[in-house]
Amino acid sequence: MTVHPAIQPYVDAWNHAIEAISELIAPLPDADWNRATPCPGWSVRDVVSHVIGLETEQLGDPRPIHSLPRDLRHVVDEASRYMEVQVDARRHHTSLEITSELEYTVIRRARQLRNDKRDPETATGRGPFGEAIPLPRALQLRAFDVWIHEQDLRTALGVPGNLDSPGAHIACEIMLGALPRVVAKNAGAPAGTAVVIDVHGPLEFMRTVRVDADGKGSIDGTPSLGPAVTLATDWETYFRLAAGRLRPQAAGDRLKVDGDQDLADAILREFAITP
């Protein structure tokens, strides 16, 4: 697949993750399609339906005209209602229908990406809720979303893997990019605060989030002497927390906190960056 160098990493990561999903679901017996995933209210079938639905929207296909049942407890706001339509519209499809639709959708999307000759600096893409956003950001978010859902499926099916894949690196990029807002704005860390994030495992990194005198956050790789909070964990726990798949209270001894416990609690309450 040959596309513009500025977006090639996102396309490669998307392709790697969506092919992994295809391989995961190809041999599944019917019973496994109903297994619960870390996404509230969503089964394996639902997660795959979601991936198909958003990719068809990227292709420009019309959204289904579909009324949702009123008893879906995980549908709590407009964002979750928007996402649920593509899922619920496929809830009674057979595993063969879902698998075939995913295969056909991947072929169409790969062709679309390969033939897109627009300049990424000026072109727009489609955001998660149909909004127009810069093309590189749209493709970055698709790679992120598909990799996260690959991991949801792996958790549900008990098939771990790809924790250091191209999609994992894109997810890390997005999650670290959101940390200054999480710490400074959402958690309300005071001016002059430094918070260290120390992650080990398949992806390893240490970052410091600093809050300046105006209350604005920034992030860098320079160690901080005497940070207000240090959060140390493994990569899998980190991304599950940041993706809203794991509550901090359930992380147990995989998450170590040093420093101001109240500030740490505030940061962890705001740690999830996905809707």
C-alpha positions in Angstrom: 0.0 0.0 0.0 1.5 3.3 -1.1 0.2 6.6 0.3 1.6 10.0 1.3 4.6 9.6 3.7 2.9 11.9 6.2 0.0 9.4 6.7 1.7 6.1 5.9 2.4 5.2 9.5 -1.3 5.6 10.3 -2.4 3.6 7.3 0.1 0.8 8.2 -1.1 0.7 11.8 -4.7 0.6 10.7 -4.0 -2.2 8.3 -2.1 -4.3 10.8 -4.8 -4.0 13.4 -7.8 -4.6 11.2 -6.0 -7.6 9.6 -5.4 -8.9 13.1 -9.1 -8.6 13.8 -10.0 -10.5 10.7 -7.6 -13.3 11.8 -9.1 -13.4 15.3 -12.7 -13.8 14.2 -12.2 -16.1 11.1 -12.1 -19.4 13.2 -14.6 -18.4 15.9 -17.4 -20.8 16.7 -20.8 -19.2 16.9 -20.9 -19.2 20.7 -17.8 -17.1 21.0 -19.4 -14.2 19.1 -21.5 -13.5 22.1 -18.6 -13.3 24.6 -18.6 -10.0 26.6 -15.7 -7.6 25.9 -14.3 -4.8 28.0 -16.6 -2.3 26.1 -19.8 -2.0 28.3 -22.7 -3.8 26.7 -20.8 -5.0 23.7 -20.1 -8.5 22.7 -17.4 -9.7 20.3 -20.1 -9.4 17.5 -20.8 -5.9 18.6 -17.2 -4.7 18.6 -16.7 -6.1 15.1 -19.9 -4.5 14.0 -18.7 -1.2 15.3 -15.4 -1.4 13.4 -17.3 -2.3 10.2 -19.8 0.6 10.8 -17.2 3.3 11.2 -15.1 2.1 8.3 -18.2 2.2 6.0 -18.8 5.7 7.1 -15.2 6.6 6.2 -16.1 5.2 2.8 -19.0 7.6 2.5 -21.8 4.9 2.9 -25.0 6.2 4.5 -25.6 5.4 8.1 -28.4 2.9 8.7 -31.9 4.2 9.3 -32.4 2.4 12.6 -34.3 3.0 15.8 -32.5 1.8 19.0 -34.3 -0.3 21.7 -35.0 1.7 24.9 -33.5 -1.0 27.2 -29.8 -0.6 26.2 -28.3 0.4 29.6 -24.9 1.2 28.1 -26.4 3.9 25.9 -26.3 6.9 28.2 -25.7 9.9 26.0 -25.7 11.2 22.4 -22.2 9.9 21.8 -23.0 6.4 22.8 -26.3 6.6 21.0 -24.5 7.6 17.8 -22.1 4.7 18.1 -24.8 2.2 18.9 -26.7 2.6 15.7 -24.2 0.8 13.5 -23.9 -2.0 16.1 -27.5 -2.6 16.8 -28.4 -2.6 13.1 -26.1 -5.7 12.8 -27.0 -7.4 16.1 -29.0 -10.2 14.4 -26.6 -10.8 11.5 -24.9 -14.2 11.4 -21.2 -14.7 12.1 -20.7 -15.4 8.4 -22.5 -12.2 7.4 -20.3 -10.2 9.8 -17.1 -11.9 8.7 -17.9 -11.4 5.0 -18.9 -7.7 5.5 -15.6 -7.0 7.4 -13.6 -8.7 4.6 -15.4 -6.7 1.9 -15.1 -3.4 3.9 -11.4 -3.9 4.4 -10.9 -4.4 0.7 -12.8 -1.3 -0.1 -11.1 0.9 2.5 -7.6 -0.3 1.5 -8.4 0.6 -2.1 -9.8 4.0 -1.0 -6.6 4.8 1.0 -4.3 3.5 -1.8 -6.0 5.7 -4.4 -6.3 8.9 -2.3 -3.9 11.4 -3.9 -4.9 14.4 -1.9 -2.4 16.5 0.0 -2.7 15.6 3.7 -1.8 19.1 4.7 -5.0 20.5 3.2 -7.3 17.5 2.9 -10.0 16.7 5.4 -11.2 13.4 6.7 -14.1 12.2 8.7 -14.0 12.2 12.5 -15.6 9.5 14.8 -18.9 11.3 14.8 -19.0 12.4 11.2 -17.3 15.8 11.7 -14.8 17.1 9.2 -11.2 17.0 10.6 -7.7 17.1 9.1 -7.0 13.9 7.2 -3.9 12.9 9.2 -5.9 13.2 12.4 -8.8 11.2 11.0 -6.5 8.3 10.0 -4.6 8.5 13.3 -7.9 8.1 15.1 -9.0 5.2 13.0 -5.7 3.4 13.6 -6.1 4.1 17.4 -9.8 2.9 17.5 -9.1 -0.3 15.5 -6.1 -1.2 17.6 -8.0 -0.6 20.9 -10.9 -2.8 19.6 -8.4 -5.5 18.5 -7.3 -5.5 22.2 -10.9 -5.7 23.4 -11.4 -8.8 21.2 -8.1 -10.4 22.5 -9.2 -9.8 26.1 -12.6 -11.4 25.4 -11.2 -14.4 23.5 -8.2 -14.9 25.8 -5.7 -14.4 22.9 -3.2 -11.7 24.0 -0.8 -10.1 21.5 0.3 -7.1 19.5 1.1 -5.0 22.5 4.0 -3.5 20.7 2.5 -3.4 17.2 2.3 -0.3 15.0 -1.2 0.3 16.4 0.1 0.2 19.9 2.6 3.0 19.1 -0.2 5.1 17.6 -2.3 4.5 20.7 0.6 5.6 22.9 1.1 8.7 20.8 -2.5 9.7 21.3 -2.7 8.9 25.0 0.5 10.8 25.8 -0.8 13.7 23.8 -3.8 13.9 26.0 -2.0 13.8 29.3 -1.4 17.6 29.7 -5.1 18.2 29.4 -5.9 15.3 31.7 -3.5 16.6 34.4 -3.8 20.4 34.1 -7.3 21.0 33.0 -9.4 18.0 33.9 -7.7 17.0 37.2 -7.0 20.6 38.1 -3.3 20.2 39.1 -2.1 23.5 40.5 0.5 25.7 38.7 4.0 24.6 39.2 3.1 20.9 39.5 5.1 18.1 37.9 3.6 14.7 37.4 5.7 11.7 36.3 4.3 8.8 34.3 6.6 5.7 34.4 5.5 2.8 32.1 7.3 -0.5 31.6 6.6 -3.5 29.4 6.3 -4.0 25.6 6.3 -0.2 25.3 8.5 1.6 27.8 8.6 5.3 28.5 8.8 8.0 31.2 7.2 11.3 30.7 6.8 14.4 32.9 3.7 16.6 32.7 4.3 20.1 33.9 1.8 22.8 34.7 3.0 26.3 34.1 2.1 29.5 35.9 -1.0 30.0 33.7 -2.3 26.5 34.5 -1.4 25.1 31.1 0.1 21.6 30.8 3.0 20.4 28.7 4.7 17.0 28.4 8.4 16.1 27.9 10.8 13.3 28.5 13.0 15.2 31.0 12.9 13.7 34.5 11.6 15.8 37.3 13.2 16.1 40.7 10.6 15.8 43.4 7.4 15.5 41.3 4.1 16.0 43.1 2.9 12.6 41.8 4.5 9.6 40.2 2.3 7.0 38.6 4.1 3.7 37.7 2.5 0.8 35.8 2.9 -1.6 32.9 1.9 -0.7 29.3 -1.1 -2.9 29.2 -2.5 -1.5 32.5 -1.7 2.0 31.2 -3.6 1.8 27.9 -6.6 0.0 29.6 -6.9 2.8 32.1 -6.5 5.5 29.4 -9.0 3.7 27.1 -11.6 3.4 29.9 -11.3 -0.4 30.0 -10.0 -0.6 33.5 -11.0 1.3 36.6 -8.1 2.5 38.8 -9.5 0.7 41.8 -9.3 -2.6 39.8 -5.6 -2.2 38.8 -4.4 -3.4 42.2 -0.6 -3.6 42.6 -0.1 -3.1 38.9 -0.5 0.6 39.5 1.9 2.3 42.0 1.3 5.8 43.2 3.8 8.0 45.0 3.3 11.5 46.2 0.1 13.6 46.7 -2.7 10.9 46.9 -5.5 13.4 46.4 -4.0 14.8 43.2 -3.2 11.2 42.0 -6.8 10.2 42.6 -8.0 13.3 40.7 -5.8 12.4 37.7 -6.8 8.8 37.7 -10.5 9.8 37.8 -9.9 11.7 34.6 -7.4 9.3 33.0 -9.8 7.8 30.4 -9.7 9.7 27.2 -12.2 7.7 25.1 -15.9 8.4 25.2 
